[in-house]
Amino acid sequence: MTLHIPLDAARLDRALALLPREAHQHFIGGKPVPGESGETIARESPAHGVLVSRVPAGTEGDARRAIAVAHEAFVSGRWPRTPGAERARVLHRMADLIERDREILATMDALEAGKPIAQARDEIAGAADIWRYAAGLARQIAGESYSNLGEERLGLVLREPIGVVGIVTPWNFPFLIVSQKLPFALAAGCTAVVKPSEMTSSSTLHCARLLAEAGLPDGAANVVTGTGPAVGRVLTQDPRIDMVSFTGSTAVGKAVMAAAAETLKKVSMELGGKNPQIVFPDADLEAASDAAAFGAYFNAGECCNAGSRLILHRDVAAGFVATLTDRARSVPVGDPLDERTRVGALVSAAHRDKVLSAIAAARDGGAAIRAGGEPMGGPGFFVAPTLIDGVAPDMAAAREEIFGPVVSVLTFETAAEAIALANATAYGLSAGVWSRDIDTVMAVGRGVRAGTVWANTFMDGAPELPFGGYGQSGLGRELGRNAALDYTEEKTFHIRTGPRTAWWSVDPTGRG
């Protein structure tokens, strides 16, 4: 029986007291701005069923107004011309403010996304660390010089900010994901228009207010709330947007890429995943079992990096499944505001029903549900941590992203078979390999086509390490030492310091 943490009215009242009492507004040109239509989008907590925020239902006009402001701030404003050291100071101040407002930001994300408060606090702390890392990169953006082209020639390669960046972020990690994009764009000297998910906009709007407090010039970072068709589409099509950075589903990513192609914008995309954890018989099976539960059920499985496929060696599969079944049934699920909770609510009723439908399809296809598989009671959208055993490689549960607290079990006999199973999807975001044999770890890790491979751990991260995927998991990388460079263009200067050799000589007498 799944461990259920009941909702608590007193905790909810304390959390609601931290939130703004008035409806949000867009943030454009350094200040809150009402929406053009006057219409709003109400957000109820997916765990509690109570109203927690209201944001403007942005329009095309709102989006184009923000783009115009960001464009003017790039063309004529001071941020692109600000020295790297000053940019770094602003970003460091921003990190300080994030840490100051950690509880407010975490509460916003916990209530709007349904994520556990302890996890949300960790995400905000991690986001502050990313802003500090980006601050360091602001001072390191540099070009190149070539003095070996000859005595009278010099080559310079300059790094310049790419321009106005359109940033579109999802609902599952509202503050963390904007923090994987915006600080690096700002470090490079770009200006930006951010569209957060209409379901989880509060922390991103708070981010914009903190940036103004940190000293970012007006118009350098703007936030417009609303739906993808109304606001996001404009960011992908407007010619004044020079680059689009998008995180979301692969299906929407394809549409974004097609729209951006009309004006040949640069695109960076972090999309879906169907990530395997491969367990060999010589692994630390206790640690692997804990990581399997964490990988599958962290953030209720609403995570592109979720370890949603468990690929087990046949010699240990039965015992491992039995252990993981017990773990799945003991994971604390329920009130996101309770410190004990590890799995909160899914983001919406529609998404809960989609997850339950995927579980039912696996059951109907002949797989066995060892744990979970059903909704949990209460006003919120909870699904019990689910373990699906006996999954065949051709089943949807083995290939398609479910995006819920669900893990599918497949088995293998040889390392080559494990690699083939791991690569048998359109995705290639991340993978885990569990073995005490370094040769096994390296051979399998190199064979798996994934942007990140964890060895004897899962879902660890650091701002220093690039993040992104192969195949339909995306384009480009976030984080890492090149993160700010991704928001720049290279300009070549070819300089001659002496007289230029003529292409041909003209005889003024006309005789030659």
N, C-alpha and C positions, 0 to 999 in steps of 0.2 A: 504494500500500500504506500503510495507517494506521501512524503511528509509535507503537510500543508501548513503554511503560516497564515493565519487569518488576518484580514484587514482590521485596522485599528483607527477609530474615528479621531482620537486625541492626536495620534501621530499625524494624521492627515491635516488636521486643523493647524498644527504647528508648521507643517510644510507649506500650506497655502498662505500662511502669514508672511512667508519670505518672498512671495511673488508680487509683481506689480498689481495694484488694484484696478488700474485703468487698462483699457485695451491698448495694444501695441500700435505703433505706426511704423511705416517704412523709415529707413535711415539713409538720407540722401544729402550730400553736400555738407556733412558734419552736424546734422540736426535731424530730429524726428520730423517726418513729413506725412500728412494724412494721405490715404489712398484716393485716387482720382474718382472712383465710383462710389465711395462711401460704404461699400459692402465689406463684410468681414467674414472670416472663417473661424468658427468656434472649434476648440479642441477640448475634448473630454479625456480625462485620464483613462487609458485602456485597462487599468487595474481597478479603479475606484468608481468609474462611471459618473464623475462630477466634472463640471467645467473648470479648466485650469488656465486657459488662455484664449485670447481672441486677437487675430492678426488681420491686417488688410488683405482683401482678395485682390491682389495686384492685377493690373491691366497692362495691355501693350503700351499704353501711354505712360504708365508708371515706369515700366522697364526702359522705355526710350528716354524718359527724363533722367533716370539714373545713369544711363549710358552717356548721355550728353554731358552730364556733370563729370563723370569719370574721364571722358575724352578731353574735356577742357582742362581738367586737372593734370592730365598727362602732357598735353601739348603746351600749356602755358603755366602750369603750376610748378611748385618748387620741389615736390617729392622726387621726381625723376632726376633732378639736378642736385639733390641733397647728397653730401659726402657719405660714404659707407659707414663711417664712424658715427655720424648722427643718426642714420637709419638704425644702426645697431642699438643706440641708446633708447630710441623710441620702442623698439621691439623688446628690449630688456625691461623697460618700464611696464610694457604690456604684460609680460610674464609676472611681474610683481603684482599687478592688479588682478590677474587671473587667480593667483594664489590668495589674495585678499578676499576675493568673492567666490572662492571655491564652493562654499556651501550653497550659495544662491544658484550658481551654475549647475551644480550636481542635482539640486532639487528640481530645477527646471527640466533637466533631461530625464530624471527619474519619473516625474509625473507625466510628462508628455510622451515619452517612449516606453514607459512601463518597466524600465531597467532597475535592478537592485541599487539602492542608494550607496552601499559600500563600493560597488563596482563603479558607479558614476563618479564618486569622489576620486577613485584611482584614475579614471579617465581624465578628469580635469587636471590632476597633478601631472599626468603624462603629457597633456597638452601644453601646460606651462613649460615643461622641459623642452618640448619641440620649439616653442617660441624662442627660448634661449639659444637653442642650437641654430635656428635661422638667424638670430642676431649675430652670432659668430660668423656665419657665412656672408653676411652683408659686407664685412670688411675684407673678404677674401676674393670677391669677384674681380678677376683680372684678365687682361688680354695677353698678347704675345708680341715679341719683336723679333725681326729677322735682319741681322746686320751682315749676313753672309751673301748678300745678293750682288755685291760689287761695291767699289769705293764710292760711287755716286748714287747708290740706291739704298733705300731703307724700307722694309716692310713692317707694318704694324697691323695687328688684329685686335680690334676693340670689341668689348662686350657691352652691349647697350640693352636696356629693358625692352621687351618685345612690344609693350604698349598696354592696352586695356585688356584685362583678363576677365572673362565671364566664368564664374565659379558656381557649379551646381552640386549641391550636397544632398545626401539621403537622410532618412529618418532614423536609422539604426544607431549611429554614433554622431549625434548632431554637432557637438562641440569638438570632439576629437578629430573628425574628418575635415572640418573647415580649418582646423589647426595644422593639418597636413598639407594644406594648399596655400592659404592666404599669407602666412608669414613669409614664405619663400618668394611669393610674387612681390610682396612689399620689400623684402630684402634686395630684390633685383632692381627696384625702382619703378615697378609697374603700378598702375592703379587698377581698381577692381570693382566689379559689380557681383554681389553674391546673391544667389537664390537658394535659400534653404528649403527643405521639405515643408510643405504647408502644414504638416502634422506636428513638426518639432522645430518651430522657428524661434522660440523665445531666447535660447542661449546664444544664437547667432546674432540676434538683435542686441542682446546685452554685450556681446563681443564688440560690435560697432561702437557702442557707447564707451566702452573701456578704451578703445583705440583713440577716440577723441580726447579722452582724459589723459591718455599717455602722450599726446602731443602730435598725433598724425595729422597732417594738414587736411582741411576740409576737402571733401570730394575724392580723396585718395582711396577710400574704402566705403562702399555703399551697399546697403542691403535692401532688397525688394522681395516681399513675401508674396506667395500665391502659387498657383498650380503650374505644372510644366507647360501645358498648352498655352496658357495665358502669358507667362513670364519667361520660362525657360526657353521656349521656342524663339523668342526675340533675341535672347543672348546668343543663340547659335546662328542667327541669320543676319543680324545687324552688321554692316561692314565696318562700323567703328570698333567692334570687338575684334581684337587681333588673335586671341587664343581662348580656347574653351577647356577648362579642367572639370571633368565630370566623374562622379562616383555614383553608381547605381546598377541597375540590372543590365545584362548583356543586350536584351531586346531594345531597351530605351537607348543604350549606348550606340547601337547601330543606327537608330534614327537621328541621334545627335550628330554622329559622324557624317551621315548623308547630308544633313542640313548645313553643317559647317563647310562641307565641300563646295557649296555654291559660291562662297567667297574665299575659299582656300585658306581657312583659318588653321593654325596649328591646333591639334587636339591632344589632350592627355586624358586617358580613361582608365579607371580602376573599376572592374566589372565583377562578374560572378565567379563562383568557384564551386568545385565538388571535390574537396580536398581529402586525400587518403592519409591514414596512419597505417603504416606497414609494420607488423610485429613478427619478429623472428623468435624461434624457441629459446635462444640464449639471452633474450632481453631481460631486463629487470621488470618482470611482469606486474608487480605491484605498482611501480611507478607508471608503467605504460597504461594500466587500467585507470589510474587516477587521471592521467593526461587524456585518455579516451573520453572519460566523462566530462572533463573540462572542455575539451575540444568540441564535443557535440552539444553541450548544454549551456555553455557560456553565452550570455546575452540572449538566452532562450533560442539559441541556434540562429538568430537573426544577424548573421555575421558572414561576410564573404569568405573569411578565413576558417570557418567552422570545419572541424574534422568530421565531416558528415559520412565518410566512408571508412570503415575499419576493415583492413585487409590482413587476415590472420593466417599464420602457418597452421596447417591442418593438425599438427601434433599438439598444439596448445589451444586450438579454437574452442573446444567444448568448455574447458575450465575457465578460459578467459571470458567467454560469454556469460557463464554462471556468475562469476565475480562482478562483471559489469552490470548484470541484471540487478544484483543486490545494491550496487552503487546508485543506479538509476532510480531505484525505488526509495532511496534514502536522501536524495538531493532535496534540500529545503526549497519549496516552491510557494509563492504567494506574495504577500504585501511587499511591494518594492521599497517601502519606507522602513521596513524592519531590517536591522543590521544582520540578522541571521540568514536572510533570504539570498539564495544563489540563482534562482530562476524566477524572473518576473513574468509580466503579462506580454502576450503578443500585441503587436501594434494596433490591430483592428479586428473587428468581427470577421470581415471579409478575408483577412489574411489567416486568421485562425481556421476558418472553414477550408481554405485552400490547403493548409497543412494537414488537416484531418482527412481531406479527400486524397492526398498523396499517400497517407498511411493506409487508408482503406484500399486503394488501388494495389499496394504492395501485398496486403493480406489476400485480396482477391486473386492475385497472381501466384499465390502459393507460398509466400514468405510467412514466417512465424513472428508474431508480436510477443517478445519476451517480457517487455515492460512498457508501461504507458499505453499510448495509442488512443487515449480518450480525453475529452475536455474535462476540466475541473470545475467544481461548483463556484458560485459567487457571482458578483456583478461583472467581474473582469473577464478578459479573454485569455484564459490560462489553458495550456495543454501540458499534460504530464510528460516528463522526460521519457522518450520512447526509444526502444531498441528493437530493430527489425533483423531477425536472423534468417539464414537460408536465402539470401538474395542472389539471384542469378545475374551474371554480367550484363545481360541484355535488358534487364528490367529498368524502368524509369527511376526506381529508387537507387539504382547504382550509377545513373548517368546524369540525372537532372537535379538542379538545385531546389531543395524543398524549403529552405530558409526558415526552419523551425527546430525545436528541440528533438531532433530525430537523427539517429545514426544507423546506417545499413552495414551489415556484416557480410563480407565475402571471404573466401579462403583460397590458399595457394599452397604449392609444394616446393617450387623452385624460385630462386631470386628472379630469373627471367620471367616467370609467370607473374610474379608480384609486380614487376615493372610494367608488363603489358597491361595488367589490370589497372594499375595506377594511371596509365596513359590512355585508357579507353574512354575518355570523355573529350568534349570540345574545350574543356577548361584546362588551365595550368597555372593556378595561382600559388598554391603552397602544398607541402606534403611533409609527413613525419616518417622517420625511419628509426626503428627500435631494435638495436642489437649491440652486444658488447664487443663485437668483432669489427674493428675499424675498416678492414677490407670490405666487409659486407656493407657497412654504412656508406663508404665512399662509392662503391660500385653501384649500389641502388640509388643513392642520392644523385649521382651523375646521370644515371639512366632515366630518372623521372624528369619529365618536362614540366618544370614548375619554377616560378620566380623566386620562391623561398623554400628551402629544405631544412627542416629541423631534425637534429640527430639527438635522440634520447631526451627530448623535451618537445613541447608544442606551444605555439603561439607566443613565444617570447619575442620581444622587439626592442629596438633602440633607435633614436633619431639618426644615428650614424649609418644605419643599414638601409639600403634602398628597398622599396616595396613596390611590387607590381607583378604582372603575370604574363604567361605565354598564351598563345592561342586566343580564344574568346574571353579570356580573363582580363584583357585590356591592352592598352598601348602606353608605353613610357613607364617611368618609375617616379614614385614619390619618396621623400626623405633621402638620406644619404648626402654625400659631399657635393653631388651635382644637382641637388634639388633646386637651388636658386638659379643655377645656370640654365635650367630648363625653361625659365621665364625670360631668357635673353636671346638676342640676335647677335651674330658675328658680323662685324664690318671690317673689310680689308682696306687699309691705306697703303698705297704704293707710291713712295715719295722719291723723286729724283732731286739730288742736291747740286748737280752740275749741268752743263749744257746738254741738250737732247740731240742725239744723232738724227739728222734729217732722213725722211723716208726716201726722197730722191732730190737731186739738185736741179734747179732751174737756171739755165743760161739766159741772163737778161737780154743778150744780143739776139736770141732766137736761133743761134747757129748750132746749138747742141743742147 
